[in-house]
Amino acid sequence: MTEEKKDKNPEIVGFACSFCSFKASEMAGSLRMKYPEGVKLIQVPCSSRVDPAFVIKAIFEGADGVFVAGCHPGDCHFIKGNYYTRRKIAALKEMFNAFSIKNKIRLFWVSASEARRFVEKVSNMYNEIKEAKT
Amino acid sequence: MKTGIFICHCGHNIKHTVDIKRLKEYFKHYFNVEVAEDYPFVCSEPGQDMIKNNVETHRLDRVIIASCTPALHQELFKDLVKKAGMNPFLLRRVSIREHCSWIGDNIEKNTEKAIKLIKAGLYASVHYIPLEEKQVDVTKSALVIGGGVSGLSAALFLSQMGMQVYLVEKEAELGGHVRNLKNIWPARIDGKEIVERMASALLQRDNVEIFTSTTIRSFEGSFGNYQAALDTLEGEKKIIAGGVIVAIGFSPFNAQLKPEFAYGKDERILTTLDFEKGFDRLTLPEKPRIAILYCVGSRDEMIGKPYCSRVCCINALRVAEKVKERYKDSYVESFYMDVRAHPRGGEEYFEDTQEKGVLFTRGNIAEIIPESRGLLLRGEDTLLTMPFEREFDLAVLSIGMSPPLDNQYIASLLKIILDKDKFFLEAHPKIRPYDTALKGIFIAGTCSGPKDIEESINHGRASAIKLYGLLNLGYTFVEPFIALVDTKRCSGCRACEQTCVAKAIKFDESRRVAHVEEAACMGCGLCNSTCPSSAISLKGHLDSYIGDEIGAILEAI
């Protein structure tokens, strides 16, 4: 790894569902909670909208980590969307495992009121990936 | 393609931590960008005029507003570009406030992040397609859940405005907790009177149906046409409501969660509610010694109730007043953290009570030990920082408000959200205090946090007015984010049909392709991400634009 690459902060792409996690991130902002600027969000109507191909594309294009954030099980606005997400991401993790890059993908549940949890989850992911990089 | 980028300073909010000048320079000569402007407040009238003029003079066909989060002012900006002659679905909001300037202090890093976010918007908007919102009729009727003061006042207002109202109460009687309160400060009337005045006005109206001893079994549909199945005493009853007001109130704090106060183990230890019901029957010595404990179940991190319950200070003052009225020579001592006598006139009431001889000791009670001759209270005087022990004949715990017991059930039934204290969460604490995240579902009264009676009634009426305003139009627009099948690509594998939760996908047997029933589609995009041959796309959230957004964020394009 070159010196230049070592200093570079991780870039993390997050897919956040409109009804819960994206709302939590909005609230985190409103509450002026701090988290690394390397975390950037893409809003999706439901976590189930996330095609596994999006995750792979993000990795291909240089993301150091990708996360998918949805509503807690049982709370999905679209009733069962997040259960499908869970299955898809589990399958994807298997594949990532085979390439020894399992660390790059996360799935977590954050409800709209859990701004603190959102910040904790993304900061932890960021810090772990940063540590692994250096 | 002609894109206009409008960057908001949001006063100091964005300007102080993002280099707006650099943003503007960066995008000024960017590919596809016709105009890049900044303004102190783009949501202000001159800000809106600036956008409108730019859209008209440059004939923009894409607009990117980099400002606060998309949840704020979305309708305003959509209307704005619509008036300027652009399809509102070609507008893109980029949150450089909540997702950028407010989460980091480093100007350099924030500016770089803002550039990437705006770039993502720019690349995504290239793929946007003009969409039309579909108009559908709404049912002018309302379901009010909860027959306490806020539910009653909401139902009364709606029915007076000529709307069909279904009021559902799980208890056998209307009125909630207020029914049991006597001599309520400051109006000095009984709760029963307040409730019955409202209930009798409601019973006289013929556009109101009241269901007592009734629970809600199922709930589905969308704004304008919600369908609910009620479990009434006479069996199941189905209703259709355009909107819902949730007013299921609160549960009194269970004082047994503070075992050190020995509540339930000795009949000389009462809560304020027990006191309300049973004071007239109590037998006390001629010169009774009474302790009143403030903040039981409020402002207590240890038991997960960090919030102030707002009404218990006044309740405790009423207890003290009552005791002093009946026993002139009684010794009444109040143990408080702070006295927050918050409504108008509360402070004067607090002073009056002090003048009547009620003692106030700033201190925490550690435990109540029931003994045969009296109750031994051990605690710390937090002004003198000295421990003390005192004996009393009676202890009254001023209990706070806890979330209603049905909160979880109602929240998952209606798909609305609870906050961290498990009260119902409003869409925005300042801008949309009565709305939930779902259109046409409102919250009223103490189920969204502790309130006094006046506030609860006001909250009920305010939600009713909001709902009335929405339904009175008679129609609504449905977001056009529905799935679309490219029949040429469809391989007929039926994977989408199996996954569709809304059952909006039907299989066309003759052509062997999938077909989306537009009215049923909820717009989640599950079919889109499931389809192995990419034959389904979700309008407004196309694969192509999410893909380019990823690329732009990572600066790969």
Interface residues (C-beta under 8 A of the other chain):
Chain A: E11 V13 F19 C20 K23 S25 E26 A28 G29 S30 R32 M33 K34 Y35 P36 E37 K40 L41 I42 Q43 V44 P45 C46 S48 R49 V50 D51 P52 A53 F54 K57 A58 E61 G62 A63 G74 D75 H77 F78 I79 K80 G81 Y84 K88 S111 A112 S113 E114
Chain B: T69 P70 A71 S95 R97 E98 H99 C100 W102 I103 G104 D105 N106 K109 N110 E112 K113 K116 L117 A120 S412 K415 I417 L418 D419 K420 L425 A437 F481 T499 V501 A502 M522 G523 C524 G525 L526 N528 S529 T530 L538 H541 D543 I546 G547 E549 I550 G551 I553 L554 E555 A556
